[in-house]
Amino acid sequence: MKNAFIRIATGSSFTLAMLLAGMSDHAIAQTASSTAEDTGGITDIVVTAQKRSESSQKTPLALTALSGSELADRGQVTVASIAQQVPNLNVSEQIGQARITLRGIGVDNISTGAESSIALNQDGVFYSRSAAALASFYDIERIEVLRGPQGTLYGRNATGGSVNFITAKPTFDLEGFVRLTGGNYSTYNSEAAISGPLSDTVAVRLAGQTQHHSGYGRNLVSGTKIDSRDSQAIRGQILFKPDEKLSVLLGADYYHQKDRSNGYHYFNPAVDDNGSPITPTGLALGGFAPSNPRDLASTTDPRTTAEFYGFRLDVNYAVSDSVSIRSLSAYRRSDYHLITDISPLGNTLFPLFLTEKSDQWSQEFQLNVESDVNKFVAGLYYLHEKIDGDLTAPFNLMAVGGPDLLMQGYFAGGRMKTKAAAIYGQDTYTVTDGLRLTVGARHSWERKTVHDQSDFDLARVYDPANVSLVPFHDDRKTFKSFTPKIGIDYDLAQDVLLYASYSKGFKAGTYNLGSATPPLNPEKVDAFEGGIKATLLNRRLRANIAGFYYNYKDLQVGKVKNTVLVLENAATATIYGLEGEFTVRPIEAPLTLTMNGSWLHARFDKYVTSDPTRPLGDGVTTDNGVPAFNLKGKHLPQAPSYVINVGAEYAIEAGFGTITLRGESTWSDRVYFSPFNLNSQSQSAYNL
């Protein structure tokens, strides 16, 4: 996508008469170390990755923290936009569903009810819906990306890691900002916030964002511009702080999107067992493929409608100087609708309609005890979610030599309920001055209940009001897991930390909603990790390096089976690699050089499965005798072997403020989008 843009951000002063103001220096200073500020060196960011406040450089795990000011300076307004800044983070999108992977572990299915193996949390609240993960984020204090299994403190669906968004909170100092972005494709984005006191004990913050751009392509059948963006979001928070011991924070947010995005595009044909291209049915029946891959040729204009909102109540109470308790209650609502076309080649063969609605309640109680010797955290967690959804794909009889008539075709849908509970604890014990031992564990319990149905009906003419007559399939399954962690870290010098750990990750089994099939087995991963975090040369050089090794079992991999898009359990995979993050300030403050890179070996050890586009297989068969492919040694999807990002930033002080010049370059190795590792289903190596 070519998208030139210009950003307009105001200075750092604030007056009531003019609400064009930058983030206050006070807010930025809260994330920086005073030592670095005095010397013009590299600052630290205070994080809560281990559910307590500490410097990111003192947190003994692979962690990338980005401050809100960094995100704003770079114009990063979506989850996808931060991927270049984080080693081994890969973010893609399929019909509006986020596909986030860390070190090769993520989500590989977009069917109703599918869940990611990367936990997405905002202000401590878990977001289960992958569509909600792509909703724009704004007025962010910081982002923390935790790489590696987080089975102890985060639990469910954190097999590969966790992405934590922490929003800016109400302040008792009056502050605010407005940011505007404009560019080609009629791009105009806005973000604004205002915060201040209502009294000595009550403060409020209101923030919002809009995003708009016209279509990057056109539907050649209707003439409509497609792949546009129109979204609006607002968030309000009120903080009650009667004294230094108690704080009560009530927050609410709302997001709405309605545009012509997420249409399927045609790029190239599939191949048969001999590697020869297969002519798509739409082209064989007289359709046409657009010459520009940005365009499509569909008798149905794509349409996306999304509505996400939620509430949270966060209560913190300091029992003493060393003991505090927290209660976090939250409700999330997700309502997502999509219309697209599986075969956008000029004729109506396979239109697609997807609907997913989710209601989620969660409650967490947390205890923190912090002394000179121990840093202990324990908690209880409960979640209840109800998902209603369906995927409907009418079928035109032309595709099988019949008349031009839409029949009911494929339907999969129903309801899935999830109840999850856990108890966890973790303690970091100071053995000697500079040496610490961390031990933790979590016991998780999860029950999924399904009430679903599926159908492939060529006997009835398509009627959206009377989709399926197939009886419902009812089932339920309970999953349990014990996920321990043990780690050690040592201060080699004042600003040099060595660490090593073993941890276990767990993602509960699930159902392919609408397939009437037995549940999948849980995913499990055993992970070993070690690294060094160093800030040297009077804080002008920072080097964070991590290495890891995973034994990954029962991967939940997405594929097409007959006419159904499903998950299935692959047997095992081995994942290992190295990551490095480097920052240099060769001269005081004005010049900053950055580089991060990753090497990743993520391969299947044992996985035999069939491919519906190549029915002959490669000589092996599945357990039930179906010709299949042996995928041993194949890359896991969305797991490029090498990625490197370099950047340079130079600040020029001017009379009216600071002018910052920044440039970045990211190179990625080939990315495969399916476990079969076909070049036709991949992105070749590229540089941005």
Secondary structure by P-SEA (a helix, b strand, c coil): ccccbbbbbbcccccccccccccccccccccccaaaaaaccbbbbbbccccccccccccccbbbbbcaaaaaaaccccccccccccccbbbbbccccccccccccccccccccccccbbbbccccccccccccccccccccbbbbbccccccccccccccbbbbbbccccccccccbbbbbbbccbbbbbbbbbbbbccccbbbbbbbbbbbbcccccccccccccccccbbbbbbbbbbbccccbbbbbbbbbbbbbcccbbbbbcbbbbccccccccccccccbbbbbcccccccccccbbbbbbbcbbbbbbbbcccccbbbbbbbbbbbbbbbbbbbccccccccbbbbbbbbbbbbbbbbbbbbbccccccccbbbbbbbbbbcbbbbbbbcccccccccccccccbbbbbbbbbbbcbbbbbbbccccbbbbbcbbbbbbbbbbbccccccccccccccccccbbbbbbbbbbbbbbbbbbccccccccbbbbcccbbbbbbbbcccccccccccbbbbbbbbcbbbbbcccccbbbbbbbbcccccccbbbbbcccccccccccbbbbbbbbbbbbbccccccbbbbbbbbccbbbbcbbbbbbcccccccccccccccbbbbcccccccccccbbbbbbbbbbbbcccbbbbbbbbbbbbcbbbcccccccccccccccc
